C-alpha cells in the first residue's frame, strides 16, 4: 500500500472544505497489490449417526491468493500518531486516484470437482467475493456417510487493527484476538518504507 493525500483521494470533499474556508487533511492508504497463503488443515469431532457414535471430518487444502482487498489510513491528530488497517470488500482506492469495487472485478469460483471412483461431493451454499479469495475456495465436510463442500470463509474477514504509526524505515509488530472470547489469534508486522519492494513478499509462515 502507498500513502495518499486525502484531498487527492476525495477531491469533491476537499473542494467543499475549501469553499467554507477549511482544508481536508490527512493520509489514506492506496492499495497496490496483495497476496495470501493458507496452509492445509484437517480436524475431526465426535458425532452421532443413526444413534451410533461416529466421527465427522472437516478440512481444507493449502492454497494461495492474489485476490486480496484492503484499506487504511494514517491518523495524525496531534499528539496521536497511529494507523488504521483492515481487509475489506467495499470500494478501495488505487494509486492512480481511482476507486474500484471488489465485487465488480473478475472473480472465478470453482465448486467441488468429482472424479470417477472417488468420493462424490455436493457443492452447497452461495459463493461471494471475500476480502481474500483463495484459488481453492472450498471447505470440505464428511459426516454420516455424506460428503459436501462449501465456500471456505477467510479468517481475515474480521481483521482490523489500530496501532502506533511507525516512522519511515521502522516497523510495528503486534498481535490481537478476534474478539474477547475468540480463539483466533492474529500476529502482524507493519513496515513503513520509501522502497516499493515488500521485504517479505509472498513469504509463507505459520
C-alpha positions as a printed NumPy array, in Angstrom:
array([[  0.   ,   0.   ,   0.   ],
       [  1.133,   3.593,  -0.554],
       [  0.331,   6.746,   1.375],
       [ -2.066,   9.05 ,  -0.451],
       [ -3.162,  12.58 ,   0.5  ],
       [ -6.86 ,  12.76 ,   1.38 ],
       [ -7.559,  15.813,  -0.865],
       [ -6.457,  13.755,  -3.874],
       [ -8.487,  10.747,  -2.771],
       [-11.601,  12.806,  -2.001],
       [-11.479,  15.84 ,  -4.352],
       [-15.199,  16.662,  -4.001],
       [-14.992,  16.724,  -0.21 ],
       [-11.775,  18.764,  -0.395],
       [-13.495,  21.326,  -2.646],
       [-16.397,  21.712,  -0.208],
       [-13.986,  22.21 ,   2.678],
       [-12.089,  24.852,   0.705],
       [-15.307,  26.706,  -0.181],
       [-16.02 ,  27.105,   3.516],
       [-12.514,  28.256,   4.359],
       [-11.325,  24.886,   5.571],
       [ -8.929,  22.248,   4.386],
       [ -9.203,  18.479,   4.101],
       [ -6.125,  16.988,   5.718],
       [ -4.844,  13.506,   6.369],
       [ -3.449,  10.448,   4.647],
       [ -5.175,   7.317,   3.387],
       [ -3.667,   4.124,   2.005],
       [ -3.99 ,   3.362,  -1.673],
       [ -3.965,  -0.345,  -2.433],
       [ -1.172,  -1.585,  -4.72 ],
       [ -1.355,  -5.372,  -4.509],
       [ -1.896,  -8.158,  -2.02 ],
       [ -1.166, -11.856,  -1.688],
       [ -2.164, -14.516,   0.826],
       [ -1.341, -18.123,   1.636],
       [ -3.415, -20.66 ,   3.572],
       [ -1.957, -23.875,   4.974],
       [ -3.902, -27.139,   4.808],
       [ -5.875, -28.046,   7.922],
       [ -7.975, -31.025,   8.996],
       [ -9.865, -31.826,  12.191],
       [-12.372, -34.387,  13.485],
       [-15.203, -34.337,  16.002],
       [-17.332, -36.93 ,  17.77 ],
       [-20.873, -37.103,  16.349],
       [-23.845, -39.458,  16.392],
       [-25.089, -41.052,  13.163],
       [-28.334, -43.029,  13.316],
       [-27.946, -43.381,  17.066],
       [-24.382, -44.687,  16.843],
       [-21.143, -42.888,  17.721],
       [-19.149, -41.724,  14.737],
       [-16.607, -39.145,  13.655],
       [-17.085, -36.147,  11.38 ],
       [-14.242, -34.612,   9.445],
       [-13.729, -31.056,   8.217],
       [-10.77 , -29.938,   6.123],
       [ -9.415, -27.516,   3.564],
       [ -6.365, -27.693,   1.34 ],
       [ -3.329, -25.446,   1.029],
       [ -3.96 , -22.572,  -1.341],
       [ -2.654, -19.189,  -2.461],
       [ -4.366, -15.967,  -3.463],
       [ -3.535, -12.78 ,  -5.333],
       [ -7.142, -11.603,  -4.926],
       [ -6.817,  -9.562,  -1.733],
       [ -8.506,  -6.263,  -0.844],
       [ -7.559,  -3.87 ,   1.967],
       [ -7.841,  -0.24 ,   3.068],
       [ -6.49 ,   2.001,   5.804],
       [ -5.305,   5.439,   6.84 ],
       [ -2.83 ,   7.36 ,   8.965],
       [ -4.254,   9.121,  12.   ],
       [ -2.145,  12.228,  12.553],
       [ -4.2  ,  14.262,  15.032],
       [ -1.679,  15.713,  17.491],
       [ -0.481,  14.173,  19.772],
       [ -1.912,  10.932,  18.36 ],
       [  0.073,   9.348,  15.54 ],
       [ -1.257,   5.946,  14.567],
       [ -2.619,   3.987,  11.651],
       [ -5.771,   2.032,  10.878],
       [ -5.762,  -1.028,   8.619],
       [ -8.258,  -3.693,   7.655],
       [ -9.272,  -6.071,   4.909],
       [-12.449,  -5.041,   3.126],
       [-14.754,  -5.977,   0.267],
       [-16.018,  -2.391,  -0.006],
       [-14.584,   0.047,  -2.538],
       [-10.847,   0.636,  -2.328],
       [ -8.53 ,   3.377,  -3.529],
       [ -5.851,   2.689,  -6.161],
       [ -2.513,   4.565,  -6.502],
       [ -3.767,   6.461,  -9.575],
       [ -6.564,   8.02 ,  -7.504],
       [ -9.388,   5.895,  -8.897],
       [-11.655,   3.645,  -6.87 ],
       [-12.762,   0.07 ,  -7.554],
       [-15.424,  -2.191,  -6.145],
       [-14.015,  -5.683,  -5.426],
       [-17.33 ,  -7.21 ,  -6.478],
       [-17.007,  -5.63 ,  -9.928],
       [-13.688,  -7.379, -10.601],
       [-13.382, -10.755, -12.326],
       [-13.716, -13.429,  -9.658],
       [-13.857, -17.123, -10.532],
       [-15.334, -19.639,  -8.083],
       [-14.966, -23.39 ,  -8.6  ],
       [-17.181, -25.859,  -6.758],
       [-16.468, -29.461,  -5.861],
       [-14.773, -31.462,  -8.622],
       [-15.817, -35.128,  -8.64 ],
       [-13.61 , -37.827, -10.131],
       [-14.943, -41.253, -11.087],
       [-14.159, -43.732,  -8.346],
       [-13.604, -41.035,  -5.738],
       [-15.82 , -39.557,  -3.035],
       [-18.77 , -37.702,  -4.549],
       [-19.131, -34.215,  -3.083],
       [-22.095, -31.895,  -3.376],
       [-21.461, -28.146,  -3.532],
       [-23.668, -26.301,  -1.059],
       [-24.399, -22.671,  -0.258],
       [-23.695, -19.411,  -2.023],
       [-20.3  , -18.087,  -3.092],
       [-19.426, -14.407,  -2.884],
       [-16.415, -12.096,  -3.076],
       [-14.43 , -12.051,   0.149],
       [-11.6  ,  -9.85 ,   1.38 ],
       [ -9.257, -12.741,   0.49 ],
       [-10.27 , -15.11 ,  -2.325],
       [ -8.141, -18.25 ,  -2.482],
       [ -7.756, -20.215,  -5.7  ],
       [ -9.094, -23.237,  -3.82 ],
       [-12.063, -21.599,  -2.153],
       [-13.585, -24.767,  -0.646],
       [-14.102, -26.183,   2.824],
       [-14.875, -29.932,   2.812],
       [-17.131, -31.918,   5.14 ],
       [-17.553, -35.651,   5.81 ],
       [-20.36 , -36.714,   8.136],
       [-22.627, -39.746,   8.462],
       [-21.7  , -41.12 ,   5.042],
       [-22.259, -37.803,   3.289],
       [-19.685, -35.521,   1.653],
       [-20.111, -31.901,   0.657],
       [-18.175, -28.67 ,   0.168],
       [-18.957, -25.036,   0.929],
       [-17.14 , -21.756,   0.428],
       [-14.309, -21.505,   2.934],
       [-14.667, -18.205,   4.777],
       [-11.339, -16.478,   5.289],
       [-10.279, -15.642,   8.835],
       [ -9.148, -12.229,   7.618],
       [-12.73 , -11.049,   7.089],
       [-12.765,  -9.667,  10.642],
       [ -9.162,  -8.416,  10.837],
       [ -8.976,  -4.693,  11.638],
       [ -6.284,  -3.005,  13.7  ],
       [ -5.353,   0.412,  15.049],
       [ -1.769,   0.698,  16.244],
       [  1.095,   3.168,  16.708],
       [  2.354,   4.541,  13.421],
       [  5.956,   3.544,  12.645],
       [  8.459,   6.105,  11.421],
       [  9.861,   5.724,   7.904],
       [ 12.382,   2.88 ,   7.916],
       [ 10.881,   1.248,  11.001],
       [  8.131,  -1.285,  11.683],
       [  5.449,  -2.205,  14.209],
       [  4.993,  -5.773,  15.464],
       [  1.802,  -6.7  ,  17.285],
       [ -0.883,  -9.265,  17.981],
       [ -4.603,  -9.214,  18.608],
       [ -7.565, -11.515,  19.162],
       [-10.687, -11.665,  17.035],
       [-12.885, -10.523,  19.923],
       [-12.592, -11.04 ,  23.704],
       [-13.79 , -14.67 ,  23.659],
       [-12.25 , -15.731,  20.342],
       [ -9.525, -18.36 ,  19.96 ],
       [ -8.437, -16.783,  16.676],
       [ -5.067, -15.098,  17.188],
       [ -3.621, -12.608,  14.676],
       [  0.087, -11.734,  14.621],
       [  1.115,  -8.888,  12.331],
       [  4.076,  -6.771,  11.256],
       [  3.719,  -3.4  ,   9.52 ],
       [  6.739,  -1.89 ,   7.743],
       [  6.923,   1.731,   6.606],
       [  9.46 ,   2.345,   3.879],
       [ 10.321,   4.559,   0.923],
       [ 11.032,   1.436,  -1.156],
       [  8.331,  -0.125,  -3.36 ],
       [  9.783,  -3.578,  -2.603],
       [  7.959,  -5.585,   0.081],
       [ 10.528,  -7.147,   2.454],
       [  8.53 , -10.363,   2.904],
       [  6.545, -10.588,  -0.323],
       [  4.71 , -13.925,  -0.602],
       [  6.637, -15.431,   2.288],
       [  4.787, -18.446,   3.707],
       [  4.982, -18.623,   7.513],
       [  2.894, -20.209,  10.251]])
